């Protein structure tokens, strides 16, 4: 435990305060699941029983990321359709920020758990919501995801998602033609919605295959959300962006709630947001992918 002894003591105190039961840490070890943050497993004794927790740790200025994630997980948990890890505690001091979650033994989605996820996600998307957006900003990867409430889905997506990424691309001096063509797409994207009125759905917001797994055999679980209320197609679209979801997922989702005929084009429109975000974060091949996607979407409008 020596390399993590200082943070282990902080986490143990936070866990003890949150649960109102003394937690004595015995072992701390690094685990997978940390791209932006350091991910660790912390185990020890509480009231005579062994307990294990999953924790993310970072510098103190990352505390808003953990607060936003905790709120997102709480919203998904309240919807009570798809399983999520329970938030034990989040907090920070002058040096560190942390988020402690229930420990889950995760396995890959198989055909059964993927199908169960499709049904559960459709049920979550059917939960009535009042407005598009979210009460506070959160994060998509390491990027700020701006929110606020809106009664107009297309206006929200155009300004808070597409234009936000294009403005960031301009600040990062990505190709000006890509940005100009992206702005043209933003101006003309109403064409994708002429015969389609999105429902207001509670979205996971960052549903790639790395943020979904199975527990206890066939029970799907999701984590690392970027929650907001939006078009359900945006959630479904991202499951197809990087692959990795068994085909049983989309088949089960469609059986539970059929997708509109125009989904195949809007899928690429929604996924452009994530491609642009990757271009802004990592540059490289994602810039070319964003350029190509913008041109293909503009061709759909002509």
N, C-alpha and C positions, 0 to 999 in steps of 0.2 A: 504493500500500500504506500510505500515511501514516496514515489514520484507524485502521487496524488494526495498525500497526507493532508496538506493545508486545505485543499478544496473539499476533501472528504469530510473534514470537521465542519466546514461551513454547510455542506449539504445535510449532514446529520442533524445539525441544529435546526435547519429550516424544516426538515422532515418532522422532527420532534415537535416543533412549534405548530406545524400545520395539523398534525394528527393528534396532538396532545398526549402522545405516548413517547417515552424515551427511546430513541433509536441509537444503538451502539454500532458504528461501522466496523466491519472486520476485514473486508476486501474491496478493492477498487481496481477495475481493469478497463482498458480501452475496448470498445466494441464498434462494429460497423454502424453506419447511419449518420456519420458526421462529415458533411461536405463543407459547410460554412462554419459549423461549431465542432467542438471536441465532444464526442459521444462516449460515455462511460457507463459501466454497470457498477452499482454500489450495493453491497450486501452486508447484512449484519443482523443483530438480534433486536427484537422488539417484543416486550412482554413475554419473554421466554420462548419466542418462536422466531424462526429464520425468515427474513424478508429480503427481497431484491427489488431494486428500482433501476429504471433507465433515466439517465440525466444528460442534458446538454449543457455545456459550459462554454462561456466566451468572455471577452472583455466587458467591462461594466457598461460601455456605451451601446452594447447590443441588447440591453434589457428590453427596449421596445419591441424587438423581434419576438422575444419569448412571451411578452405580455399579449401581443397580437395572436400568436399561435395558441396560447391558452384560451383566449376568448373564442377563437375559431373552433377549437376542439369542444369547448363547452356548448357552442351552438349546434354542432353536429350531434353531440351526445343528447342534447335536449330534443332534437328531432326524432331520435330513437328509431332510426331505420337501419343505419350502417354502424357497426361497432367501431369505437375509437378508444384509444388508451385514456384512462382516467388521469386527470391532472392532479398531482399531489400538491405541488407548490411551485411557484416561480418567484424570483426576487433578484436582488443584487446588493452589493456593497460598493465600496470605492474602487475595488479591483476587479471583481468578477460579477457576471450575471449568470443565472442558471434557470433551468426548467427541469423539474423532476416529474416523471411519469410512471404510472404503473408498468411493471415489467411484463412483457408478453413474449411467449415463445412463438416466433414468427416462422411460417413456412411459405413456400411459393404458392401462388394461386394455381389450382388445378382446374379441370373442367367443371367440377361440381362447385367449388368455392367461387369460381369466376361467374358461373350462372347465378349463384346466390347473390353475388355482388350486383349483377345486372338488375335483378328483381328489387333488391334493397335500395339501389340508387334511384330507380324509377319511383319507388315509394317516397323517398326523400324529396325528389323533385316535384311530386304532387302536393306536398304540404303547402297550404295557402300562405302567401306572403303579401305584404301591403305595398311595398315599393321596390324598385330596383336599387342596387347599390349596397352600402354598408355604413354603419354609424361612424366608423373610424378607418383611417388608413391602415393597411397592413403590408405584407411583403410577398413578392413573388420571387423566390430565390433570395438573392441579396438585394434586389431592387425594391424600392418603395412602390407599393400599389395604391394609388390614390382612389378614394371612394367618395362618400357622401351619398345622399339619397336623391332619387330621380323618378319621375313618373314616365319618362321617355327612354326606353331601352336603347334605341339607336343613338340618341344624343349622348347617353352615358358611355356607351361603348366607343363611340367616335372620339370623345374628348378624354375620358379617363383611362382608356386602354390604348387605342391605336395612336392618337395624337401624342399622348404622353410618352410613348416609346419613340416616336419620330422626333420629338423635341430632344429627348435624351440622346438619340443618335446624332443629332446636329451638334450637341455639346461635345460629343465624343469624336466629332469630325469624321463620321462614317460617310460613304459616298453621297455627294449632294444629289446626284440623279436618283438614287434610291429614295432619298427623303422627299424630293419633289414629286416623284411618281407615287409615293406613299400618301402624300397629301392629296394628290388627285384622287386616289382610291377612297380616301376618307370623305372627300367631297361628294363622290358619286355612289357610295356604297348603299344608298337607299334602294338601289335596283335589286339588291339581294332580298329585300323585305316587302316587295310589292304585294305578294299574295300570302304573306306569313306574318302572324302576330304572336310573338313569343309569350309564353306563360312566365310568371314570376316564380322562380325556383331557387331554393337554397342550394348553392353550389359548393363543392369542395374547393374548386378554384385552381388546383394544381395537381390534377389527377393523372399523373403519368405512372408507369408500372412500378417505379421505385417507391411510390407512396401508397401502395396497396399490398396486402399479404393475406395469409390465412392463419387462423388460430383454431385449436381444438378441432382439427380435421377439416370441416367444410365451412366454418364460420369466417366470412371475409372481414377484414379490418382495414381502415384507412387512417392515415396520419399526415403530418406536415401540411396542413391545409392553408389555403389563401382565400378564406371564405368570403362570399358576398352573395347577393341575390341577383340572378341574371337569367339569361336564356339557357335552358337545360342543355341545348345543343353544344354550348361552349364546354361543358364538363365532358360530354360524350366525345366531342371532337378531340380533346387532348388525349383520351385513351388510345386514339389511333395515330397520334403524332410520332411517338417513338417506338410503337409496337410493344410487344411483351404481354399483352392481355390475351388469354385464350379466346378463340372465336366464340366460345359459349357465352362470354360476357355480353357482347353486342347482340347476339341472338336472343338471349334472355331479356335484355333491356327492351329490344324492339317488340318482343312478345308481350311484355308488360305495358309498354306505352310506345306505340308506333311513332317513328320519326317522319317528318314531313319530306315530301319529294325533293325539296330544295336543299336538304341537309348536306348533300355531298359538296356543294359549292360553299355554303356557309361554314362547313367544317374547316376548309382551308382558310377562309376569312378569319375565323376565330383563332385558328392555330398560328396565324401570322403574328399575333400578339406575342406568343411564346417564342417564336423564331426570332423576332426582333429583340426580345429581351435577352435571348442567348447571344445574339449578335452584339448587343450593348455590353454584355458581361464578358464575353469570351472572344469576340471578333472571329477571325478565321473563316472557316467554311460556312458558318452561320450567316455571314454577310451575303455571300452569294446565294444561299438558300432563301434569304429574305427578298433579295432582288428578284429572283426567279418567281417566287410566290406572288409578289406584287404584280409582275407583268402578266402572269397567268390569270389573276383575278381581274385585272383591267380588261383582259381579252374576253372574259365572261360578260362584261358589261357592254362592250361594243356590239 
